[in-house]
Amino acid sequence: MRFKLSSEFGELRPTGEHKGIDIVMPKNTDLHSVGDGIVTKVFDGSTPIGKGIKIQMENGQEAIYGHMEKVKVEVGDFVQEGDLIGLSGNTGRVIGGNGGYHLHFAIKENGEFIDPISYYDNIVAMSSTGLGQKALDKINQFSGWVIGKEVEFVLMPLNNGIEHVFKSIVEALTVVMPDIGGYLTIACGILIMVTGRLGKWLGWYSIGLTGVLIWIGSTLKG
């Protein structure tokens, strides 16, 4: 979901110049930290910015979030980029459509407000619509669990069973292969005497005996 930029930095308003950007978001959209830093202030909702926070980031800038529905961090908390810090809302002094639900985001550098538009794409990428995304995550987690259990309880035992049966067959054949070679020799001799077709039965005998010898040789190498 792409959240619309509804107000840019520096726009003139009856209350003065806009010090940040406004991003339209549904109520309770997840908000994440745009950088590593320390939470230095939590707004209680009594000011025009409503509920919000300030984060002193390690890059020297100060990130300000406003009009939040819920703050999930406290002063002194260390947050990393991508950490959940709260939910969007329309607390404080808000105007516009969508019930006024939006995120006010501002950046201070060296004590002065600067255009925070460079963070816009990052904010949009990290934010989600909450319930839908969480449901999708749960579905993916459940699917992974089911596949894992199928492998654990079905495919692995089946594979082990097939491997055991095949191994048993190989071992049994290996034991009787010398006998098979002997019986093959006797059978070939009888067929030659009865039918008088020396070439035919010697050809089949050679093929069969070669197979027996190859089997025995491969078993000894293993």
C-alpha positions in Angstrom: 0.0 0.0 0.0 1.4 3.4 -1.0 0.5 6.2 1.5 -0.2 9.6 0.0 1.9 12.6 0.8 -0.7 15.2 1.8 1.4 18.1 2.9 5.0 19.0 2.1 7.7 20.7 4.1 7.6 24.5 4.1 3.9 24.9 3.1 2.4 28.1 4.4 -0.6 27.7 6.8 -2.6 30.0 9.0 -0.5 28.7 11.9 2.8 29.3 10.1 5.2 27.4 8.0 4.8 23.6 8.0 7.8 22.1 9.7 7.5 18.6 8.4 5.6 16.3 6.0 2.1 14.7 6.4 1.5 11.2 5.2 -2.1 10.0 5.0 -2.5 6.7 6.8 -5.4 4.6 8.1 -5.9 4.5 11.9 -3.6 2.1 13.7 -1.0 1.8 10.9 2.3 0.4 12.2 5.0 3.1 12.6 8.7 2.2 12.7 11.8 4.0 13.6 13.7 5.5 10.6 17.0 5.1 12.4 18.9 3.9 15.4 18.6 6.2 18.4 17.2 7.1 21.9 13.7 8.2 22.6 14.1 11.6 24.2 10.5 12.7 24.5 6.9 11.3 24.4 4.1 13.8 23.7 1.1 13.1 25.8 -1.5 14.4 23.4 -2.1 17.8 25.0 -0.3 19.8 22.3 -1.3 20.4 18.7 1.0 17.5 17.6 -1.1 15.1 19.7 0.5 11.9 20.8 4.0 11.4 19.5 7.7 10.9 20.1 11.1 12.4 19.5 14.1 10.1 18.7 17.6 11.4 18.9 19.3 9.4 16.2 22.9 8.3 16.0 23.4 10.3 12.8 22.9 13.5 14.7 19.3 14.2 13.5 16.2 14.2 15.6 13.1 12.5 14.2 9.6 13.7 15.3 6.4 11.7 14.9 3.0 13.3 15.6 -0.7 12.6 15.7 -0.2 9.0 16.8 -3.0 6.9 18.2 -0.7 4.9 20.4 2.9 5.2 21.5 4.7 1.9 22.2 8.1 3.2 23.5 9.2 5.2 26.5 11.7 8.0 27.2 15.1 6.4 27.4 14.4 3.5 25.2 17.0 2.6 22.5 15.4 1.8 19.2 16.9 0.4 16.0 15.9 1.2 12.5 12.7 -0.7 11.7 11.6 -1.2 15.3 7.9 -0.7 16.0 7.4 2.5 17.9 3.6 3.0 17.8 0.4 3.3 15.7 -0.8 6.2 13.5 -3.9 8.2 14.4 -5.5 11.7 14.4 -4.7 13.0 17.9 -4.0 16.6 18.4 -5.0 19.4 16.0 -5.8 17.7 12.6 -7.7 18.7 9.5 -8.6 17.2 6.1 -10.3 14.1 4.9 -10.0 10.5 6.1 -11.0 11.8 9.5 -7.7 13.6 9.7 -5.8 10.3 10.1 -2.2 10.9 9.1 1.4 10.9 10.3 3.2 14.2 10.9 6.9 13.5 10.4 9.7 16.0 10.9 13.5 16.1 11.1 15.7 18.5 13.0 19.3 18.9 12.3 21.6 21.2 14.3 18.5 22.5 16.0 16.8 23.5 12.8 13.9 21.8 10.9 14.9 20.5 7.5 12.9 18.8 4.7 12.4 15.2 5.8 11.2 14.0 2.4 14.3 11.7 2.0 12.7 9.5 4.7 9.3 9.3 3.0 10.0 6.1 0.9 11.5 4.4 4.0 8.5 5.2 6.2 6.1 3.9 3.5 8.1 0.7 3.0 8.2 -0.1 6.7 4.6 0.8 7.5 1.8 -1.7 7.1 -2.0 -1.6 7.4 -1.7 -3.6 10.6 -4.3 -6.4 10.7 -4.0 -7.5 7.1 -0.2 -7.7 7.2 -0.2 -9.4 10.5 -2.7 -12.0 9.2 -0.5 -12.6 6.2 2.5 -13.1 8.4 0.5 -15.6 10.5 -0.6 -17.5 7.4 3.0 -17.6 6.2 4.2 -18.8 9.6 1.5 -21.5 9.7 2.3 -22.7 6.2 6.0 -23.0 7.1 5.0 -25.0 10.2 2.8 -27.4 8.2 5.5 -28.0 5.6 8.0 -28.6 8.3 5.7 -31.1 10.0 5.0 -32.9 6.7 8.8 -33.3 6.2 9.3 -34.4 9.8 6.4 -36.9 10.1 5.7 -38.0 6.5 8.5 -37.5 4.1 11.4 -38.4 6.3 9.9 -41.6 7.7 8.8 -42.6 4.2 12.3 -41.9 2.8 13.8 -43.8 5.7 11.4 -46.8 5.1 12.2 -46.9 1.4 15.9 -46.7 2.1 15.7 -49.5 4.6 13.7 -51.8 2.2 16.1 -51.1 -0.6 19.1 -51.7 1.6 17.6 -55.1 2.7 17.0 -56.1 -0.9 20.6 -55.2 -1.8 22.0 -57.1 1.1 19.8 -60.2 0.3 20.8 -60.2 -3.4 24.4 -59.8 -2.5 24.3 -62.9 -0.5 22.6 -65.0 -3.2 24.5 -63.6 -6.2 27.2 -66.3 -6.2 24.4 -69.0 -6.2 22.6 -67.2 -8.9 25.8 -67.3 -11.1 26.1 -71.0 -10.4 22.4 -71.8 -11.2 22.8 -69.6 -14.4 25.7 -71.8 -15.5 23.8 -75.0 -15.0 20.6 -73.7 -16.7 22.6 -72.6 -19.7 24.3 -76.0 -20.1 21.0 -77.8 -19.9 19.4 -75.5 -22.5 22.3 -75.9 -24.9 22.1 -79.7 -24.7 18.3 -79.8 -25.0 17.9 -77.3 -27.9 21.3 -77.5 -29.6 21.5 -73.8 -29.9 24.9 -73.1 -28.5 25.3 -69.5 -29.7 21.9 -68.2 -28.5 22.2 -69.5 -25.0 25.8 -68.7 -24.6 25.0 -65.1 -25.5 22.3 -64.8 -22.9 24.5 -66.6 -20.4 27.3 -64.1 -21.0 24.9 -61.2 -20.4 23.5 -62.7 -17.2 26.8 -63.6 -15.8 28.3 -60.2 -16.6 25.4 -58.6 -14.6 26.1 -60.9 -11.6 29.8 -60.1 -11.7 29.2 -56.4 -11.9 26.8 -56.6 -8.9 29.3 -58.5 -6.8 32.1 -56.1 -7.8 30.2 -53.0 -7.0 29.2 -54.5 -3.6 32.8 -55.3 -2.7 33.8 -51.7 -3.6 31.1 -50.2 -1.4 
